[in-house]
Amino acid sequence: MVRALSLALFVAVVAASPAAAETMSFENATAILAESCGKDIEANCLGVSLDAPRLKECLSRNQDSISPQCRADYIRAFDAIGKRIAARSAVGKLCAREKQKVCADTQGKPGETISCLLKAPPRGLGYGCSQALTQAGYR
């Protein structure tokens, strides 16, 4: 049951997603949730849809009945998920110049634009764009 819960959590967290320091991957955040909160989720959030916002709300609502380890870890995991999502959103803005200069032929094709930026020589990208790609987990 815990393996199924871990897989469901992974799918829920990744599906919910389309930062100052390096961000945590969705997989690592999900692993923390599954390890620390698996039993608490089964006991308190069994009927809840396992998407990230609903799961976070359920754990928050049931703070008095979840384990101290889960209480500490779910806050950290969902914070990391939020930072990763914010970092992915920031790539478009922070890499706008590079998208036009280096990857002009991929305009309007977000997946291809990211691939193009990742293939660009390091000197072809500004510091902000390079950092955004790293924090977003693209490299």
A tleap script that builds the chain and sets N, CA, C and O, in Angstrom:
source leaprc.protein.ff14SB
mol = sequence {
  NMET VAL ARG ALA LEU SER LEU ALA LEU PHE
  VAL ALA VAL VAL ALA ALA SER PRO ALA ALA
  ALA GLU THR MET SER PHE GLU ASN ALA THR
  ALA ILE LEU ALA GLU SER CYS GLY LYS ASP
  ILE GLU ALA ASN CYS LEU GLY VAL SER LEU
  ASP ALA PRO ARG LEU LYS GLU CYS LEU SER
  ARG ASN GLN ASP SER ILE SER PRO GLN CYS
  ARG ALA ASP TYR ILE ARG ALA PHE ASP ALA
  ILE GLY LYS ARG ILE ALA ALA ARG SER ALA
  VAL GLY LYS LEU CYS ALA ARG GLU LYS GLN
  LYS VAL CYS ALA ASP THR GLN GLY LYS PRO
  GLY GLU THR ILE SER CYS LEU LEU LYS ALA
  PRO PRO ARG GLY LEU GLY TYR GLY CYS SER
  GLN ALA LEU THR GLN ALA GLY TYR CARG
}
set mol.1.N position { 0.827 -1.187 0.000 }
set mol.1.CA position { 0.000 0.000 0.000 }
set mol.1.C position { 0.875 1.255 0.000 }
set mol.1.O position { 0.549 2.245 -0.655 }
set mol.2.N position { 1.993 1.207 0.744 }
set mol.2.CA position { 2.871 2.375 0.810 }
set mol.2.C position { 3.506 2.636 -0.557 }
set mol.2.O position { 3.684 3.792 -0.942 }
set mol.3.N position { 3.851 1.573 -1.295 }
set mol.3.CA position { 4.419 1.771 -2.641 }
set mol.3.C position { 3.391 2.431 -3.558 }
set mol.3.O position { 3.718 3.336 -4.326 }
set mol.4.N position { 2.147 1.965 -3.467 }
set mol.4.CA position { 1.095 2.564 -4.291 }
set mol.4.C position { 0.901 4.025 -3.908 }
set mol.4.O position { 0.698 4.876 -4.774 }
set mol.5.N position { 0.961 4.313 -2.614 }
set mol.5.CA position { 0.823 5.691 -2.146 }
set mol.5.C position { 1.987 6.535 -2.641 }
set mol.5.O position { 1.795 7.680 -3.049 }
set mol.6.N position { 3.186 5.981 -2.608 }
set mol.6.CA position { 4.356 6.720 -3.099 }
set mol.6.C position { 4.205 7.050 -4.578 }
set mol.6.O position { 4.491 8.170 -5.002 }
set mol.7.N position { 3.763 6.088 -5.350 }
set mol.7.CA position { 3.572 6.326 -6.774 }
set mol.7.C position { 2.472 7.362 -7.000 }
set mol.7.O position { 2.610 8.243 -7.848 }
set mol.8.N position { 1.386 7.255 -6.242 }
set mol.8.CA position { 0.296 8.219 -6.386 }
set mol.8.C position { 0.757 9.622 -6.008 }
set mol.8.O position { 0.398 10.592 -6.676 }
set mol.9.N position { 1.541 9.738 -4.955 }
set mol.9.CA position { 2.066 11.039 -4.563 }
set mol.9.C position { 2.969 11.619 -5.643 }
set mol.9.O position { 2.900 12.811 -5.945 }
set mol.10.N position { 3.809 10.777 -6.220 }
set mol.10.CA position { 4.706 11.235 -7.272 }
set mol.10.C position { 3.907 11.779 -8.443 }
set mol.10.O position { 4.181 12.875 -8.933 }
set mol.11.N position { 2.925 11.017 -8.889 }
set mol.11.CA position { 2.098 11.452 -10.017 }
set mol.11.C position { 1.362 12.739 -9.673 }
set mol.11.O position { 1.275 13.645 -10.503 }
set mol.12.N position { 0.826 12.830 -8.449 }
set mol.12.CA position { 0.068 14.021 -8.052 }
set mol.12.C position { 0.949 15.259 -8.035 }
set mol.12.O position { 0.543 16.320 -8.509 }
set mol.13.N position { 2.124 15.132 -7.506 }
set mol.13.CA position { 3.006 16.291 -7.406 }
set mol.13.C position { 3.491 16.720 -8.782 }
set mol.13.O position { 3.520 17.915 -9.077 }
set mol.14.N position { 3.868 15.782 -9.621 }
set mol.14.CA position { 4.341 16.133 -10.955 }
set mol.14.C position { 3.205 16.706 -11.788 }
set mol.14.O position { 3.416 17.646 -12.555 }
set mol.15.N position { 2.018 16.160 -11.652 }
set mol.15.CA position { 0.874 16.652 -12.425 }
set mol.15.C position { 0.473 18.053 -11.988 }
set mol.15.O position { -0.044 18.820 -12.800 }
set mol.16.N position { 0.697 18.401 -10.741 }
set mol.16.CA position { 0.321 19.719 -10.241 }
set mol.16.C position { 1.261 20.792 -10.776 }
set mol.16.O position { 0.949 21.981 -10.702 }
set mol.17.N position { 2.398 20.390 -11.308 }
set mol.17.CA position { 3.351 21.376 -11.769 }
set mol.17.C position { 3.314 21.568 -13.267 }
set mol.17.O position { 3.347 20.412 -13.687 }
set mol.18.N position { 3.271 22.260 -14.158 }
set mol.18.CA position { 3.470 22.216 -15.603 }
set mol.18.C position { 4.895 21.883 -15.798 }
set mol.18.O position { 5.355 21.776 -16.935 }
set mol.19.N position { 13.176 31.470 -6.043 }
set mol.19.CA position { 14.015 30.404 -5.550 }
set mol.19.C position { 15.430 30.965 -5.371 }
set mol.19.O position { 16.144 31.278 -6.323 }
set mol.20.N position { 15.718 31.050 -4.326 }
set mol.20.CA position { 17.002 31.670 -4.027 }
set mol.20.C position { 18.134 30.659 -4.101 }
set mol.20.O position { 19.138 30.902 -4.770 }
set mol.21.N position { 17.986 29.538 -3.427 }
set mol.21.CA position { 19.005 28.508 -3.463 }
set mol.21.C position { 18.556 27.442 -4.452 }
set mol.21.O position { 17.485 27.555 -5.047 }
set mol.22.N position { 19.368 26.413 -4.628 }
set mol.22.CA position { 18.997 25.343 -5.531 }
set mol.22.C position { 17.706 24.698 -5.045 }
set mol.22.O position { 17.535 24.441 -3.853 }
set mol.23.N position { 16.817 24.446 -5.971 }
set mol.23.CA position { 15.530 23.885 -5.607 }
set mol.23.C position { 15.614 22.369 -5.520 }
set mol.23.O position { 16.551 21.762 -6.038 }
set mol.24.N position { 14.633 21.760 -4.865 }
set mol.24.CA position { 14.554 20.318 -4.722 }
set mol.24.C position { 13.710 19.768 -5.876 }
set mol.24.O position { 12.736 20.398 -6.290 }
set mol.25.N position { 14.077 18.613 -6.386 }
set mol.25.CA position { 13.299 18.020 -7.471 }
set mol.25.C position { 11.935 17.574 -6.963 }
set mol.25.O position { 11.753 17.340 -5.768 }
set mol.26.N position { 10.985 17.459 -7.877 }
set mol.26.CA position { 9.657 16.967 -7.523 }
set mol.26.C position { 9.765 15.559 -6.953 }
set mol.26.O position { 9.044 15.208 -6.019 }
set mol.27.N position { 10.653 14.763 -7.508 }
set mol.27.CA position { 10.820 13.388 -7.057 }
set mol.27.C position { 11.307 13.337 -5.615 }
set mol.27.O position { 10.805 12.539 -4.824 }
set mol.28.N position { 12.276 14.175 -5.262 }
set mol.28.CA position { 12.790 14.193 -3.892 }
set mol.28.C position { 11.731 14.680 -2.910 }
set mol.28.O position { 11.603 14.136 -1.813 }
set mol.29.N position { 10.979 15.694 -3.296 }
set mol.29.CA position { 9.915 16.203 -2.425 }
set mol.29.C position { 8.853 15.133 -2.203 }
set mol.29.O position { 8.349 14.968 -1.092 }
set mol.30.N position { 8.521 14.416 -3.258 }
set mol.30.CA position { 7.534 13.345 -3.142 }
set mol.30.C position { 8.050 12.216 -2.266 }
set mol.30.O position { 7.297 11.644 -1.478 }
set mol.31.N position { 9.328 11.891 -2.399 }
set mol.31.CA position { 9.919 10.838 -1.565 }
set mol.31.C position { 9.862 11.219 -0.090 }
set mol.31.O position { 9.585 10.369 0.756 }
set mol.32.N position { 10.118 12.478 0.225 }
set mol.32.CA position { 10.025 12.948 1.611 }
set mol.32.C position { 8.600 12.779 2.117 }
set mol.32.O position { 8.383 12.282 3.222 }
set mol.33.N position { 7.622 13.197 1.302 }
set mol.33.CA position { 6.216 13.063 1.699 }
set mol.33.C position { 5.839 11.602 1.911 }
set mol.33.O position { 5.201 11.264 2.908 }
set mol.34.N position { 6.225 10.745 0.990 }
set mol.34.CA position { 5.870 9.332 1.097 }
set mol.34.C position { 6.497 8.687 2.329 }
set mol.34.O position { 5.844 7.918 3.034 }
set mol.35.N position { 7.760 9.002 2.586 }
set mol.35.CA position { 8.457 8.394 3.717 }
set mol.35.C position { 7.949 8.919 5.053 }
set mol.35.O position { 7.681 8.137 5.966 }
set mol.36.N position { 7.817 10.222 5.173 }
set mol.36.CA position { 7.444 10.821 6.452 }
set mol.36.C position { 5.943 10.827 6.715 }
set mol.36.O position { 5.514 10.775 7.867 }
set mol.37.N position { 5.151 10.890 5.662 }
set mol.37.CA position { 3.713 11.126 5.839 }
set mol.37.C position { 2.820 10.023 5.284 }
set mol.37.O position { 1.597 10.139 5.352 }
set mol.38.N position { 3.392 8.970 4.743 }
set mol.38.CA position { 2.575 7.922 4.143 }
set mol.38.C position { 1.485 7.403 5.059 }
set mol.38.O position { 0.321 7.333 4.665 }
set mol.39.N position { 1.850 7.039 6.271 }
set mol.39.CA position { 0.860 6.504 7.228 }
set mol.39.C position { -0.134 7.585 7.639 }
set mol.39.O position { -1.323 7.309 7.796 }
set mol.40.N position { 0.347 8.815 7.813 }
set mol.40.CA position { -0.541 9.909 8.196 }
set mol.40.C position { -1.535 10.234 7.078 }
set mol.40.O position { -2.692 10.558 7.345 }
set mol.41.N position { -1.082 10.148 5.836 }
set mol.41.CA position { -1.977 10.400 4.708 }
set mol.41.C position { -3.040 9.312 4.634 }
set mol.41.O position { -4.218 9.599 4.421 }
set mol.42.N position { -2.618 8.057 4.812 }
set mol.42.CA position { -3.581 6.956 4.802 }
set mol.42.C position { -4.599 7.103 5.929 }
set mol.42.O position { -5.778 6.809 5.733 }
set mol.43.N position { -4.167 7.550 7.097 }
set mol.43.CA position { -5.063 7.656 8.254 }
set mol.43.C position { -5.965 8.890 8.198 }
set mol.43.O position { -7.114 8.826 8.634 }
set mol.44.N position { -5.471 10.002 7.672 }
set mol.44.CA position { -6.210 11.264 7.771 }
set mol.44.C position { -6.706 11.821 6.442 }
set mol.44.O position { -7.618 12.647 6.428 }
set mol.45.N position { -6.134 11.393 5.344 }
set mol.45.CA position { -6.464 11.997 4.046 }
set mol.45.C position { -6.842 10.945 3.011 }
set mol.45.O position { -6.645 11.156 1.815 }
set mol.46.N position { -7.373 9.837 3.450 }
set mol.46.CA position { -7.636 8.712 2.562 }
set mol.46.C position { -8.556 9.059 1.400 }
set mol.46.O position { -8.298 8.625 0.277 }
set mol.47.N position { -9.611 9.819 1.625 }
set mol.47.CA position { -10.541 10.144 0.552 }
set mol.47.C position { -10.165 11.375 -0.251 }
set mol.47.O position { -10.887 11.756 -1.172 }
set mol.48.N position { -9.051 11.998 0.081 }
set mol.48.CA position { -8.646 13.240 -0.574 }
set mol.48.C position { -7.956 12.933 -1.889 }
set mol.48.O position { -7.134 12.020 -1.973 }
set mol.49.N position { -8.295 13.702 -2.914 }
set mol.49.CA position { -7.602 13.601 -4.189 }
set mol.49.C position { -6.135 13.918 -3.935 }
set mol.49.O position { -5.817 14.885 -3.243 }
set mol.50.N position { -5.250 13.115 -4.487 }
set mol.50.CA position { -3.828 13.277 -4.189 }
set mol.50.C position { -3.137 14.300 -5.085 }
set mol.50.O position { -2.026 14.049 -5.553 }
set mol.51.N position { -3.771 15.449 -5.333 }
set mol.51.CA position { -3.034 16.512 -6.000 }
set mol.51.C position { -2.400 17.376 -4.910 }
set mol.51.O position { -2.876 17.408 -3.775 }
set mol.52.N position { -1.343 18.060 -5.262 }
set mol.52.CA position { -0.530 18.761 -4.269 }
set mol.52.C position { -1.314 19.757 -3.410 }
set mol.52.O position { -1.176 19.712 -2.187 }
set mol.53.N position { -2.125 20.650 -3.976 }
set mol.53.CA position { -2.825 21.619 -3.123 }
set mol.53.C position { -3.808 20.970 -2.145 }
set mol.53.O position { -3.894 21.374 -0.986 }
set mol.54.N position { -4.538 19.975 -2.611 }
set mol.54.CA position { -5.512 19.322 -1.726 }
set mol.54.C position { -4.827 18.513 -0.642 }
set mol.54.O position { -5.278 18.493 0.504 }
set mol.55.N position { -3.745 17.849 -0.995 }
set mol.55.CA position { -3.005 17.073 -0.014 }
set mol.55.C position { -2.392 17.991 1.034 }
set mol.55.O position { -2.446 17.690 2.227 }
set mol.56.N position { -1.814 19.099 0.606 }
set mol.56.CA position { -1.235 20.062 1.548 }
set mol.56.C position { -2.308 20.595 2.486 }
set mol.56.O position { -2.078 20.708 3.690 }
set mol.57.N position { -3.486 20.925 1.943 }
set mol.57.CA position { -4.585 21.444 2.767 }
set mol.57.C position { -5.047 20.396 3.764 }
set mol.57.O position { -5.327 20.728 4.916 }
set mol.58.N position { -5.134 19.146 3.354 }
set mol.58.CA position { -5.559 18.076 4.260 }
set mol.58.C position { -4.564 17.893 5.394 }
set mol.58.O position { -4.964 17.787 6.554 }
set mol.59.N position { -3.282 17.853 5.079 }
set mol.59.CA position { -2.271 17.702 6.125 }
set mol.59.C position { -2.280 18.897 7.071 }
set mol.59.O position { -2.135 18.735 8.283 }
set mol.60.N position { -2.448 20.071 6.530 }
set mol.60.CA position { -2.510 21.277 7.357 }
set mol.60.C position { -3.725 21.240 8.275 }
set mol.60.O position { -3.628 21.578 9.455 }
set mol.61.N position { -4.853 20.835 7.741 }
set mol.61.CA position { -6.094 20.771 8.515 }
set mol.61.C position { -6.005 19.728 9.637 }
set mol.61.O position { -6.639 19.880 10.681 }
set mol.62.N position { -5.222 18.679 9.417 }
set mol.62.CA position { -5.106 17.584 10.390 }
set mol.62.C position { -3.796 17.617 11.160 }
set mol.62.O position { -3.332 16.574 11.620 }
set mol.63.N position { -3.196 18.779 11.310 }
set mol.63.CA position { -1.892 18.886 11.975 }
set mol.63.C position { -1.871 18.267 13.372 }
set mol.63.O position { -0.856 17.710 13.791 }
set mol.64.N position { -2.975 18.362 14.081 }
set mol.64.CA position { -3.008 17.832 15.445 }
set mol.64.C position { -2.933 16.312 15.503 }
set mol.64.O position { -2.569 15.751 16.536 }
set mol.65.N position { -3.270 15.647 14.417 }
set mol.65.CA position { -3.288 14.186 14.450 }
set mol.65.C position { -2.199 13.542 13.592 }
set mol.65.O position { -2.173 12.317 13.466 }
set mol.66.N position { -1.306 14.326 13.002 }
set mol.66.CA position { -0.215 13.732 12.231 }
set mol.66.C position { 1.063 13.717 13.064 }
set mol.66.O position { 1.193 14.451 14.044 }
set mol.67.N position { 1.989 12.881 12.660 }
set mol.67.CA position { 3.233 12.724 13.414 }
set mol.67.C position { 4.078 13.993 13.343 }
set mol.67.O position { 3.992 14.747 12.374 }
set mol.68.N position { 4.892 14.226 14.367 }
set mol.68.CA position { 5.770 15.403 14.339 }
set mol.68.C position { 6.723 15.400 13.137 }
set mol.68.O position { 7.011 16.457 12.575 }
set mol.69.N position { 7.211 14.223 12.744 }
set mol.69.CA position { 8.112 14.134 11.596 }
set mol.69.C position { 7.398 14.553 10.320 }
set mol.69.O position { 7.951 15.300 9.512 }
set mol.70.N position { 6.178 14.077 10.138 }
set mol.70.CA position { 5.396 14.466 8.962 }
set mol.70.C position { 5.125 15.961 8.991 }
set mol.70.O position { 5.247 16.632 7.966 }
set mol.71.N position { 4.764 16.482 10.135 }
set mol.71.CA position { 4.462 17.911 10.270 }
set mol.71.C position { 5.649 18.756 9.812 }
set mol.71.O position { 5.477 19.755 9.114 }
set mol.72.N position { 6.841 18.348 10.206 }
set mol.72.CA position { 8.044 19.105 9.831 }
set mol.72.C position { 8.378 18.921 8.346 }
set mol.72.O position { 8.743 19.874 7.658 }
set mol.73.N position { 8.247 17.694 7.872 }
set mol.73.CA position { 8.675 17.400 6.507 }
set mol.73.C position { 7.696 17.857 5.444 }
set mol.73.O position { 8.123 18.259 4.361 }
set mol.74.N position { 6.390 17.810 5.713 }
set mol.74.CA position { 5.468 18.192 4.644 }
set mol.74.C position { 5.572 19.682 4.340 }
set mol.74.O position { 5.399 20.093 3.193 }
set mol.75.N position { 5.849 20.480 5.338 }
set mol.75.CA position { 6.029 21.919 5.109 }
set mol.75.C position { 7.251 22.144 4.214 }
set mol.75.O position { 7.200 22.927 3.266 }
set mol.76.N position { 8.328 21.460 4.524 }
set mol.76.CA position { 9.563 21.577 3.740 }
set mol.76.C position { 9.360 21.061 2.312 }
set mol.76.O position { 9.832 21.679 1.358 }
set mol.77.N position { 8.667 19.944 2.164 }
set mol.77.CA position { 8.446 19.358 0.837 }
set mol.77.C position { 7.569 20.261 -0.027 }
set mol.77.O position { 7.885 20.497 -1.194 }
set mol.78.N position { 6.481 20.764 0.527 }
set mol.78.CA position { 5.606 21.621 -0.279 }
set mol.78.C position { 6.244 22.978 -0.563 }
set mol.78.O position { 5.962 23.590 -1.593 }
set mol.79.N position { 7.092 23.450 0.332 }
set mol.79.CA position { 7.839 24.675 0.060 }
set mol.79.C position { 8.788 24.456 -1.114 }
set mol.79.O position { 8.918 25.313 -1.988 }
set mol.80.N position { 9.444 23.311 -1.125 }
set mol.80.CA position { 10.355 22.981 -2.219 }
set mol.80.C position { 9.599 22.856 -3.545 }
set mol.80.O position { 10.088 23.300 -4.584 }
set mol.81.N position { 8.424 22.262 -3.507 }
set mol.81.CA position { 7.609 22.131 -4.720 }
set mol.81.C position { 7.233 23.521 -5.229 }
set mol.81.O position { 7.303 23.786 -6.429 }
set mol.82.N position { 6.838 24.398 -4.324 }
set mol.82.CA position { 6.487 25.771 -4.708 }
set mol.82.C position { 7.658 26.513 -5.327 }
set mol.82.O position { 7.492 27.239 -6.306 }
set mol.83.N position { 8.837 26.331 -4.758 }
set mol.83.CA position { 10.030 26.992 -5.306 }
set mol.83.C position { 10.371 26.462 -6.696 }
set mol.83.O position { 10.765 27.231 -7.573 }
set mol.84.N position { 10.222 25.159 -6.901 }
set mol.84.CA position { 10.521 24.581 -8.208 }
set mol.84.C position { 9.534 25.107 -9.246 }
set mol.84.O position { 9.931 25.440 -10.363 }
set mol.85.N position { 8.260 25.183 -8.890 }
set mol.85.CA position { 7.248 25.701 -9.814 }
set mol.85.C position { 7.540 27.167 -10.140 }
set mol.85.O position { 7.452 27.578 -11.297 }
set mol.86.N position { 7.887 27.952 -9.119 }
set mol.86.CA position { 8.217 29.370 -9.339 }
set mol.86.C position { 9.449 29.508 -10.227 }
set mol.86.O position { 9.501 30.381 -11.093 }
set mol.87.N position { 10.430 28.654 -10.013 }
set mol.87.CA position { 11.649 28.707 -10.831 }
set mol.87.C position { 11.332 28.374 -12.286 }
set mol.87.O position { 11.883 28.993 -13.196 }
set mol.88.N position { 10.454 27.409 -12.510 }
set mol.88.CA position { 10.084 27.078 -13.895 }
set mol.88.C position { 9.326 28.224 -14.547 }
set mol.88.O position { 9.485 28.481 -15.741 }
set mol.89.N position { 8.510 28.905 -13.770 }
set mol.89.CA position { 7.777 30.059 -14.306 }
set mol.89.C position { 8.722 31.203 -14.649 }
set mol.89.O position { 8.473 31.957 -15.590 }
set mol.90.N position { 9.806 31.333 -13.887 }
set mol.90.CA position { 10.745 32.437 -14.079 }
set mol.90.C position { 11.653 32.262 -15.294 }
set mol.90.O position { 12.226 33.236 -15.781 }
set mol.91.N position { 11.787 31.049 -15.780 }
set mol.91.CA position { 12.688 30.803 -16.915 }
set mol.91.C position { 12.311 31.676 -18.107 }
set mol.91.O position { 13.185 32.276 -18.733 }
set mol.92.N position { 11.031 31.752 -18.425 }
set mol.92.CA position { 10.590 32.552 -19.576 }
set mol.92.C position { 11.022 33.995 -19.482 }
set mol.92.O position { 11.480 34.576 -20.466 }
set mol.93.N position { 10.880 34.576 -18.313 }
set mol.93.CA position { 11.243 35.982 -18.123 }
set mol.93.C position { 12.768 36.166 -18.106 }
set mol.93.O position { 13.298 37.064 -18.761 }
set mol.94.N position { 13.453 35.322 -17.364 }
set mol.94.CA position { 14.894 35.485 -17.211 }
set mol.94.C position { 15.689 35.085 -18.455 }
set mol.94.O position { 16.850 35.466 -18.607 }
set mol.95.N position { 15.061 34.320 -19.336 }
set mol.95.CA position { 15.747 33.901 -20.555 }
set mol.95.C position { 15.156 34.564 -21.802 }
set mol.95.O position { 15.393 34.090 -22.914 }
set mol.96.N position { 14.405 35.632 -21.644 }
set mol.96.CA position { 13.738 36.281 -22.782 }
set mol.96.C position { 14.744 36.724 -23.852 }
set mol.96.O position { 14.530 36.488 -25.041 }
set mol.97.N position { 15.829 37.358 -23.432 }
set mol.97.CA position { 16.832 37.829 -24.394 }
set mol.97.C position { 17.470 36.653 -25.130 }
set mol.97.O position { 17.653 36.697 -26.347 }
set mol.98.N position { 17.803 35.610 -24.388 }
set mol.98.CA position { 18.447 34.439 -24.981 }
set mol.98.C position { 17.491 33.702 -25.926 }
set mol.98.O position { 17.912 33.173 -26.955 }
set mol.99.N position { 16.196 33.673 -25.567 }
set mol.99.CA position { 15.223 33.016 -26.445 }
set mol.99.C position { 15.168 33.712 -27.799 }
set mol.99.O position { 15.064 33.052 -28.833 }
set mol.100.N position { 15.237 35.036 -27.797 }
set mol.100.CA position { 15.184 35.781 -29.058 }
set mol.100.C position { 16.507 35.714 -29.812 }
set mol.100.O position { 16.530 35.611 -31.039 }
set mol.101.N position { 17.590 35.773 -29.077 }
set mol.101.CA position { 18.908 35.833 -29.714 }
set mol.101.C position { 19.403 34.449 -30.151 }
set mol.101.O position { 19.857 34.279 -31.283 }
set mol.102.N position { 19.315 33.473 -29.262 }
set mol.102.CA position { 19.907 32.157 -29.510 }
set mol.102.C position { 18.897 31.171 -30.106 }
set mol.102.O position { 19.265 30.299 -30.893 }
set mol.103.N position { 17.636 31.311 -29.731 }
set mol.103.CA position { 16.631 30.306 -30.097 }
set mol.103.C position { 15.432 30.924 -30.814 }
set mol.103.O position { 14.292 30.529 -30.567 }
set mol.104.N position { 15.679 31.885 -31.697 }
set mol.104.CA position { 14.598 32.602 -32.377 }
set mol.104.C position { 13.696 31.674 -33.181 }
set mol.104.O position { 12.494 31.916 -33.285 }
set mol.105.N position { 14.264 30.619 -33.749 }
set mol.105.CA position { 13.464 29.725 -34.587 }
set mol.105.C position { 12.527 28.821 -33.790 }
set mol.105.O position { 11.719 28.110 -34.387 }
set mol.106.N position { 12.611 28.829 -32.465 }
set mol.106.CA position { 11.736 27.995 -31.635 }
set mol.106.C position { 10.652 28.811 -30.933 }
set mol.106.O position { 9.960 28.287 -30.060 }
set mol.107.N position { 10.494 30.075 -31.294 }
set mol.107.CA position { 9.490 30.924 -30.653 }
set mol.107.C position { 8.106 30.289 -30.799 }
set mol.107.O position { 7.735 29.817 -31.874 }
set mol.108.N position { 7.349 30.285 -29.694 }
set mol.108.CA position { 6.014 29.704 -29.695 }
set mol.108.C position { 6.004 28.206 -29.471 }
set mol.108.O position { 4.945 27.579 -29.498 }
set mol.109.N position { 7.167 27.631 -29.251 }
set mol.109.CA position { 7.288 26.191 -29.004 }
set mol.109.C position { 8.081 26.002 -27.701 }
set mol.109.O position { 9.285 25.749 -27.746 }
set mol.110.N position { 7.409 26.122 -26.533 }
set mol.110.CA position { 8.126 26.127 -25.253 }
set mol.110.C position { 9.066 24.944 -25.032 }
set mol.110.O position { 10.188 25.136 -24.564 }
set mol.111.N position { 8.633 23.733 -25.356 }
set mol.111.CA position { 9.501 22.568 -25.160 }
set mol.111.C position { 10.758 22.643 -25.992 }
set mol.111.O position { 11.846 22.300 -25.529 }
set mol.112.N position { 10.604 23.092 -27.220 }
set mol.112.CA position { 11.758 23.215 -28.107 }
set mol.112.C position { 12.665 24.363 -27.672 }
set mol.112.O position { 13.885 24.290 -27.821 }
set mol.113.N position { 12.067 25.413 -27.137 }
set mol.113.CA position { 12.865 26.548 -26.666 }
set mol.113.C position { 13.761 26.127 -25.506 }
set mol.113.O position { 14.940 26.477 -25.471 }
set mol.114.N position { 13.207 25.380 -24.562 }
set mol.114.CA position { 14.017 24.897 -23.430 }
set mol.114.C position { 15.143 24.011 -23.942 }
set mol.114.O position { 16.289 24.155 -23.516 }
set mol.115.N position { 14.827 23.098 -24.851 }
set mol.115.CA position { 15.876 22.228 -25.423 }
set mol.115.C position { 16.960 23.050 -26.096 }
set mol.115.O position { 18.148 22.761 -25.952 }
set mol.116.N position { 16.550 24.075 -26.832 }
set mol.116.CA position { 17.512 24.946 -27.517 }
set mol.116.C position { 18.408 25.656 -26.495 }
set mol.116.O position { 19.627 25.707 -26.658 }
set mol.117.N position { 17.796 26.195 -25.452 }
set mol.117.CA position { 18.580 26.897 -24.422 }
set mol.117.C position { 19.569 25.958 -23.748 }
set mol.117.O position { 20.693 26.355 -23.440 }
set mol.118.N position { 19.161 24.724 -23.518 }
set mol.118.CA position { 20.042 23.758 -22.864 }
set mol.118.C position { 21.201 23.345 -23.771 }
set mol.118.O position { 22.264 22.964 -23.279 }
set mol.119.N position { 21.008 23.415 -25.071 }
set mol.119.CA position { 22.073 23.066 -26.022 }
set mol.119.C position { 22.995 24.239 -26.328 }
set mol.119.O position { 24.075 24.058 -26.888 }
set mol.120.N position { 22.565 25.434 -25.959 }
set mol.120.CA position { 23.358 26.633 -26.261 }
set mol.120.C position { 24.678 26.594 -25.501 }
set mol.120.O position { 24.737 26.076 -24.385 }
set mol.121.N position { 25.732 27.135 -26.094 }
set mol.121.CA position { 27.019 27.196 -25.377 }
set mol.121.C position { 26.859 28.058 -24.129 }
set mol.121.O position { 26.131 29.051 -24.159 }
set mol.122.N position { 27.521 27.701 -23.043 }
set mol.122.CA position { 27.387 28.444 -21.783 }
set mol.122.C position { 27.611 29.947 -21.932 }
set mol.122.O position { 26.972 30.740 -21.241 }
set mol.123.N position { 28.499 30.333 -22.814 }
set mol.123.CA position { 28.771 31.764 -22.991 }
set mol.123.C position { 27.639 32.467 -23.745 }
set mol.123.O position { 27.571 33.696 -23.763 }
set mol.124.N position { 26.757 31.688 -24.361 }
set mol.124.CA position { 25.640 32.264 -25.090 }
set mol.124.C position { 24.462 32.626 -24.192 }
set mol.124.O position { 23.513 33.277 -24.628 }
set mol.125.N position { 24.535 32.199 -22.939 }
set mol.125.CA position { 23.461 32.471 -21.987 }
set mol.125.C position { 23.935 33.435 -20.912 }
set mol.125.O position { 25.074 33.360 -20.452 }
set mol.126.N position { 23.065 34.326 -20.523 }
set mol.126.CA position { 23.384 35.217 -19.415 }
set mol.126.C position { 23.338 34.468 -18.097 }
set mol.126.O position { 22.796 33.366 -18.011 }
set mol.127.N position { 23.914 35.080 -17.069 }
set mol.127.CA position { 23.967 34.428 -15.758 }
set mol.127.C position { 22.565 34.134 -15.219 }
set mol.127.O position { 22.317 33.041 -14.709 }
set mol.128.N position { 21.657 35.090 -15.326 }
set mol.128.CA position { 20.296 34.912 -14.809 }
set mol.128.C position { 19.569 33.770 -15.496 }
set mol.128.O position { 18.897 32.976 -14.839 }
set mol.129.N position { 19.698 33.682 -16.801 }
set mol.129.CA position { 19.066 32.609 -17.554 }
set mol.129.C position { 19.668 31.261 -17.172 }
set mol.129.O position { 18.943 30.290 -16.959 }
set mol.130.N position { 20.976 31.205 -17.088 }
set mol.130.CA position { 21.647 29.967 -16.728 }
set mol.130.C position { 21.217 29.487 -15.337 }
set mol.130.O position { 20.946 28.302 -15.141 }
set mol.131.N position { 21.156 30.406 -14.383 }
set mol.131.CA position { 20.718 30.067 -13.026 }
set mol.131.C position { 19.263 29.614 -13.017 }
set mol.131.O position { 18.914 28.664 -12.316 }
set mol.132.N position { 18.418 30.282 -13.786 }
set mol.132.CA position { 17.002 29.919 -13.835 }
set mol.132.C position { 16.826 28.499 -14.372 }
set mol.132.O position { 16.010 27.741 -13.848 }
set mol.133.N position { 17.577 28.132 -15.405 }
set mol.133.CA position { 17.482 26.795 -15.957 }
set mol.133.C position { 17.905 25.746 -14.933 }
set mol.133.O position { 17.302 24.676 -14.848 }
set mol.134.N position { 18.937 26.053 -14.160 }
set mol.134.CA position { 19.400 25.130 -13.128 }
set mol.134.C position { 18.379 25.002 -12.004 }
set mol.134.O position { 18.043 23.891 -11.596 }
set mol.135.N position { 17.881 26.134 -11.501 }
set mol.135.CA position { 16.917 26.112 -10.393 }
set mol.135.C position { 15.602 25.462 -10.797 }
set mol.135.O position { 14.911 24.881 -9.960 }
set mol.136.N position { 15.257 25.559 -12.067 }
set mol.136.CA position { 14.015 24.960 -12.546 }
set mol.136.C position { 14.157 23.438 -12.720 }
set mol.136.O position { 13.171 22.738 -12.951 }
set mol.137.N position { 15.382 22.945 -12.608 }
set mol.137.CA position { 15.612 21.508 -12.707 }
set mol.137.C position { 15.782 21.002 -14.126 }
set mol.137.O position { 15.706 19.797 -14.368 }
set mol.138.N position { 16.008 21.896 -15.057 }
set mol.138.CA position { 16.182 21.484 -16.441 }
set mol.138.C position { 17.581 20.923 -16.674 }
set mol.138.O position { 17.803 20.189 -17.637 }
set mol.139.N position { 18.515 21.259 -15.809 }
set mol.139.CA position { 19.851 20.669 -15.901 }
set mol.139.C position { 20.384 20.385 -14.530 }
set mol.139.O position { 21.500 19.885 -14.393 }
savepdb mol mol.pdb
quit
